Amino acid sequence: MAEIQALLYLSARPLSLDEMSARLKTSRSNISLNVRSLQDLGVVRKVIIPGDRKDYYAAETELEKVARGLAAAKKKRELDPALDLVRRTIQAANSAPRKDNGNGDPSDGDDPVDIERLHQLKDLMERIGDIFETFIANKTTGGVSRGAAKT
């Protein structure tokens, strides 16, 4: 996908699947599948060329828009499910009956430290999610300095 994105980004004109396949020396079906994924991410769009029946594609050239789209996809695909799992684990740990086996072994999962660490992980993941959301929503412009946005 990265090679296709780079090829389209650096191309002066939209390219057909056949052209991309020839330049990247890979199958047309592989190109087609990956172009569809890039379209889903919003970093590639189909272009109609009047008088030509082939499908042509061009890359989004506004890199900040590309970065926001990729960040949104990564957050949705990776961070959100992981955060949901941590939240469900905390909920299960809080509702599980506590047992005291008297040996003081923290590895049995009943130590309150375990739950505290899960809360710390959840808090960190939520802060990272907030950073993603701020970036995705493009709230880093419009009167906010780069230094403040980095903070």
C-alpha positions as CSV (number, residue, x, y, z in Angstrom):
1,M,0.0,0.0,0.0
2,A,2.8,2.4,0.8
3,E,4.4,1.9,-2.5
4,I,1.1,2.6,-4.3
5,Q,0.5,5.7,-2.2
6,A,4.0,6.9,-2.9
7,L,3.7,6.3,-6.6
8,L,0.4,8.1,-6.9
9,Y,1.7,11.0,-4.7
10,L,4.7,11.5,-6.8
11,S,2.9,11.1,-10.1
12,A,2.1,14.3,-12.0
13,R,-1.1,12.8,-13.3
14,P,-3.7,10.1,-12.2
15,L,-2.7,6.5,-13.0
16,S,-4.7,3.5,-14.1
17,L,-4.5,0.1,-12.3
18,D,-2.5,-1.2,-15.3
19,E,0.0,1.6,-15.2
20,M,0.5,1.1,-11.4
21,S,0.8,-2.6,-11.9
22,A,3.5,-2.2,-14.6
23,R,5.5,0.4,-12.7
24,L,5.5,-1.6,-9.4
25,K,5.9,-4.9,-11.1
26,T,3.0,-6.6,-9.3
27,S,-0.3,-8.0,-10.2
28,R,-3.2,-5.9,-11.2
29,S,-5.4,-7.7,-8.6
30,N,-3.0,-6.8,-5.8
31,I,-2.9,-3.2,-7.0
32,S,-6.7,-3.1,-7.1
33,L,-7.1,-4.5,-3.6
34,N,-4.6,-2.1,-2.1
35,V,-6.1,0.9,-4.0
36,R,-9.5,0.1,-2.5
37,S,-7.9,0.0,1.0
38,L,-6.2,3.4,0.3
39,Q,-9.6,4.8,-0.9
40,D,-11.2,3.6,2.4
41,L,-8.5,5.5,4.3
42,G,-9.2,8.6,2.2
43,V,-5.7,9.0,0.9
44,V,-6.5,8.0,-2.7
45,R,-9.5,8.9,-4.9
46,K,-10.9,7.8,-8.2
47,V,-10.5,10.3,-11.1
48,I,-12.6,10.3,-14.2
49,I,-10.8,11.2,-17.4
50,P,-13.3,12.2,-20.1
51,G,-13.3,9.9,-23.1
52,D,-11.4,7.1,-21.3
53,R,-13.2,4.1,-19.8
54,K,-10.4,3.0,-17.5
55,D,-10.5,3.9,-13.8
56,Y,-7.7,6.3,-12.8
57,Y,-6.5,7.2,-9.3
58,A,-4.8,10.1,-7.7
59,A,-3.3,10.5,-4.2
60,E,-4.5,13.1,-1.8
61,T,-1.7,15.7,-1.9
62,E,-2.5,17.6,1.3
63,L,-0.2,15.6,3.7
64,E,-1.8,16.9,6.8
65,K,-5.2,15.5,5.6
66,V,-3.5,12.2,4.8
67,A,-1.9,12.1,8.3
68,R,-5.3,12.8,10.0
69,G,-7.0,10.1,7.9
70,L,-4.3,7.6,8.8
71,A,-4.4,8.6,12.5
72,A,-8.2,8.1,12.6
73,A,-7.9,4.7,11.0
74,K,-5.2,3.6,13.5
75,K,-7.1,4.9,16.4
76,K,-10.3,3.1,15.3
77,R,-8.5,-0.2,14.4
78,E,-6.0,-0.4,17.3
79,L,-6.4,2.0,20.2
80,D,-10.2,2.0,20.6
81,P,-10.5,-1.9,20.8
82,A,-7.5,-2.0,23.2
83,L,-9.0,0.7,25.4
84,D,-12.4,-1.2,25.4
85,L,-10.6,-4.4,26.5
86,V,-8.9,-2.6,29.3
87,R,-12.2,-1.0,30.5
88,R,-13.9,-4.4,30.4
89,T,-11.0,-6.0,32.3
90,I,-11.3,-3.3,35.0
91,Q,-15.1,-3.9,35.2
92,A,-14.6,-7.7,35.5
93,A,-11.8,-7.2,38.1
94,N,-14.0,-4.9,40.2
95,S,-16.9,-7.3,40.1
96,A,-14.9,-10.5,40.8
97,P,-15.1,-11.8,44.3
98,R,-11.9,-11.4,46.3
99,K,-10.2,-14.3,47.8
100,D,-7.5,-14.3,50.4
101,N,-5.3,-17.4,50.3
102,G,-3.0,-16.0,53.0
103,N,0.2,-16.4,51.0
104,G,0.6,-12.8,50.0
105,D,1.3,-13.8,46.4
106,P,0.4,-10.9,44.1
107,S,0.4,-13.1,41.1
108,D,-2.9,-14.6,41.9
109,G,-4.6,-11.5,40.4
110,D,-6.5,-10.4,43.5
111,D,-4.0,-7.7,44.6
112,P,-5.5,-4.2,44.4
113,V,-2.3,-3.1,42.7
114,D,-3.3,-5.0,39.6
115,I,-6.5,-2.9,39.4
116,E,-4.7,0.3,40.0
117,R,-2.2,-0.5,37.2
118,L,-5.2,-1.2,34.9
119,H,-6.6,2.2,35.8
120,Q,-3.3,3.9,35.1
121,L,-3.1,2.1,31.7
122,K,-6.7,3.2,30.9
123,D,-6.0,6.8,31.9
124,L,-2.9,6.9,29.7
125,M,-4.8,5.3,26.8
126,E,-7.6,7.8,27.2
127,R,-5.1,10.7,27.1
128,I,-3.5,9.2,23.9
129,G,-7.0,8.9,22.4
130,D,-7.6,12.6,23.2
131,I,-4.4,13.5,21.5
132,F,-5.5,11.5,18.4
133,E,-8.9,13.2,18.5
134,T,-7.4,16.6,18.7
135,F,-5.1,15.9,15.8
136,I,-7.8,14.2,13.7
137,A,-10.2,17.1,14.3
138,N,-7.5,19.5,13.2
139,K,-7.7,21.5,16.4
140,T,-4.0,22.2,16.2
141,T,-4.6,25.3,14.0
142,G,-6.7,28.4,14.2
143,G,-5.0,30.4,16.9
144,V,-3.2,27.6,18.7
145,S,0.6,27.9,18.5
146,R,2.7,24.8,17.5
147,G,4.2,24.8,20.9
148,A,0.8,24.7,22.6
149,A,-0.4,22.1,20.2
150,K,2.6,19.9,21.0
151,T,1.9,20.2,24.7
